[in-house]
Every structure is written in C-alpha cells, then in structure tokens.
Amino acid sequence: MTCGDGNSVVKSVKDVKGTITYNSLEKVYTIVVTMPHTIDSQDVGIICNLPKSLEEEGKQISFDGEYRTYSKQPIKIFAGQTYYYLKLTRIVVK
C-alpha cells in the first residue's frame, strides 16, 4: 500500500485524540478524529505505520503525525469526513 509519501503534507498535528477503527471496505486501519465543536466533521487518517499491537477496533489514543493528501476516492464516505494518509510520529494509548 502506498502511504502517500509523494503526496503533499496537508497538516501536521501534535497530541491529538482519536479512535482506532478498521475500515472493512478499504481493508485498512484508520484513526478517526472528530473535530471539536462540530456534529459530524471527522478527519479519517489511513494509517500506514500502525504497530500490530495497536490493531484493535475502538482503542482510544493520542498521537502526533502528518496528514497527507489521499490519492483515491474512498469506497464509502459520510458527509463531514475527510480522508488522508496519516504517518504517525508518536502514539500513546489512553
């Protein structure tokens, strides 16, 4: 799987809280971050470097990383979701 290494960095984040999910349609783990003060806005990071020990649906984490442009159209997307590649630089289980 490509991790968007050649894609533009959209934003860097530090100490962001999220939830690990498994996207069965894309067959990848993601970190979903709900935007504060919104009802349905979420950043969905397609994770390329998630340690095997953290591959658990619903695990609450805090992380640092880089969001890069996602180069394909997700199979299913909900209103308010934005998909990115996400390269983690730090992850802490809550």
C-alpha positions in Angstrom: 0.0 0.0 0.0 1.2 3.5 -0.8 1.4 5.8 2.2 1.2 9.0 0.3 4.9 9.5 0.7 5.0 11.6 -2.5 1.8 13.4 -1.7 1.6 16.9 -0.2 1.6 17.3 3.6 -1.8 18.9 4.4 -1.2 19.4 8.1 1.0 18.3 11.0 -0.7 17.5 14.3 0.5 17.2 17.9 -1.2 15.5 20.8 -4.5 14.9 19.0 -7.0 12.4 20.5 -8.5 9.8 18.2 -10.0 6.4 17.9 -8.5 3.4 16.0 -11.0 1.8 13.6 -10.9 -0.8 10.9 -12.3 0.2 7.6 -13.5 -3.2 6.2 -14.3 -1.7 2.7 -10.8 -0.2 2.3 -9.2 -3.1 4.3 -7.1 -0.7 6.4 -6.8 0.6 9.9 -7.7 4.3 10.4 -7.6 6.9 13.1 -10.8 8.9 13.3 -10.6 12.3 14.9 -13.9 14.2 15.5 -13.4 17.9 15.1 -14.2 19.9 18.2 -17.5 21.9 18.2 -18.9 20.0 15.3 -21.6 17.4 14.9 -20.2 15.3 12.1 -16.8 16.6 10.9 -14.1 14.0 11.1 -10.6 13.5 9.8 -10.0 9.9 8.8 -6.4 9.0 8.7 -5.4 5.9 6.7 -2.6 4.6 8.8 0.5 3.1 7.2 2.7 2.5 10.2 0.4 1.3 13.0 2.2 -1.2 15.2 0.5 -4.6 15.2 0.0 -4.4 19.0 -2.4 -1.4 18.4 -4.6 -3.1 15.7 -7.7 -3.0 17.9 -11.1 -1.5 17.0 -12.2 1.3 19.3 -8.8 1.8 21.1 -8.5 5.4 22.3 -5.2 7.0 21.6 -3.3 10.3 21.4 -0.9 10.9 18.6 1.4 13.2 16.6 1.8 12.9 12.9 1.4 14.2 9.4 -1.7 14.1 7.3 -1.1 13.9 3.5 -3.5 14.1 0.6 -5.4 10.9 0.0 -4.9 9.9 -3.7 -8.0 7.9 -4.3 -11.7 8.2 -3.7 -12.8 6.2 -0.6 -15.3 3.4 -1.3 -17.8 4.9 1.2 -17.7 8.3 2.7 -20.1 10.0 5.0 -20.8 13.7 5.0 -18.3 15.6 7.0 -15.5 13.0 6.6 -12.2 13.9 5.0 -9.8 11.1 4.2 -6.0 11.5 4.4 -2.9 9.3 4.6 -1.6 9.5 8.1 2.1 9.0 9.0 2.4 8.6 12.8 5.4 10.0 14.6 4.1 9.3 18.2 1.2 7.3 19.6 0.1 6.9 23.2 -2.7 4.6 24.3 -5.3 6.3 26.6 
